[in-house]
Amino acid sequence: MNENFIREIYYYKSFYLDFFVTLNPDVKRKFNWTLKLIATIDRVPVKYFKHMGDTTGLFEVRVEVGSDIYRVFSFFDEGQLIILLNGFQKKSQKTPRNEIELAEKLKKQYFDEKSEK
């Protein structure tokens, strides 16, 4: 994998890190690998990073370990800056609406705080 970073990844507050510490070591390793992939390759396969339809520009970082599926919402700011938000373990086909609503709220909060600076 190319070590030249073309995207920067930023954790908004502690939402992602609070989620990350709850994961088992195999899932943590896979998230770290996936985030490095997203940061270093030009065209990231949708298997790992996918735009969420019916949102205001949210993307999901996608990780599968065995039969377990995990997602972390994110969005772009200033071109190649990716902001990570809330994460969850996906237990059904459909992404839980409350997780999407939380991500939308956090994204708005991020931009509101940024505009106040």
N, C-alpha and C positions, 0 to 999 in steps of 0.2 A: 504494500500500500504506500502511496506517495506520502512523504512526511511534510510536504509543503502545504501549509494550511491556507485554504482559500476562503474559509468561513470561520468566524469567531463564535464561540458558544458562551452564553452568559446565563447564569442561574438567577432568575428573578426572586429576590428575597430567599427564603429557605424552602419553598414549596417542593422543588425537585429533590433537594438534598434530604428533606424529611422523608420523602417517599423512598429514596435510594437506600437509606440506612435500614429500612425494613426488609430489604430483599436478601435472598440467599446468595452466597458467593458466586454461583454459576450465572445467575441473572445479573448480578453486578458486573461481572466480566463481560457479558454479552452487551449490556448497556454501554460500557466503556468502549468496547470495540465498535459498536454502532455509531456512537457519537464521534469517534475518530474518523470513521468512514464518511459521515456527513460533513465533517470539517475539512476533509482532504481530497475528496474526489468531485469532479465537476458535475457529473450526472449521477445522482443517487437513485438507486432502484426504489420504486414505490413500495417494495417489500419492506424497506427500512424507514422510509420518510415519505409521507403522503399528504397532499393537500386535502383538507376536510371541506367537502361541499356544504353549502348552506351555513357558512360561518363568515366572519369578517377577516378572512385570511389566516385562519388557524391551520397548522400542520400537525401531524402526529408522528412521533418517533415510535417505530414499531419493533418490538422484540418478542421473539418466541423462544422458549426453552422447554424442550419436551412438549407436553400438551398445554403448557401454561402460556398465556398471551398477556403482554404488558404494553401499555401505551403511556406516552408523555406528550402533552400538548405543548406547542411552541408556535412562534411567529417570527417574521423577519422585521428588523429595524435597521435603518440606514444601510440598505444594500445587502451586505453579506454577514450581518450580525444576527444570530439566531438566539432568541430568548426562550429559555425553557420554563415551563409553568408546572402545573399539577400532573401527577402520574397516578395510574391505577392499574389494577389487574382486571383484564377484560374477561368476563364470565359468560357473555352471550354474544350473538352475532352482531347485535346493534350496540353502538356506542351509547352508554348511558347519557341521557339528556342533561342530568344534573352535573356531570363532569364537563360537558361542553359549555353549559351556562357558567360554571365556575371559571373555566379558561377564558371565556369572553369577558367576564368581570375583571379577572386579573390583568388581561391585556389592556383593558380600558384604564385600570388603575395605574399600570406601568406608564402609559402615555400621559395620563393626567399628572403624575408625579414628575415626569420628565419635562412637561411644559411649564411647571411651576419653578423649575431651576433657572 
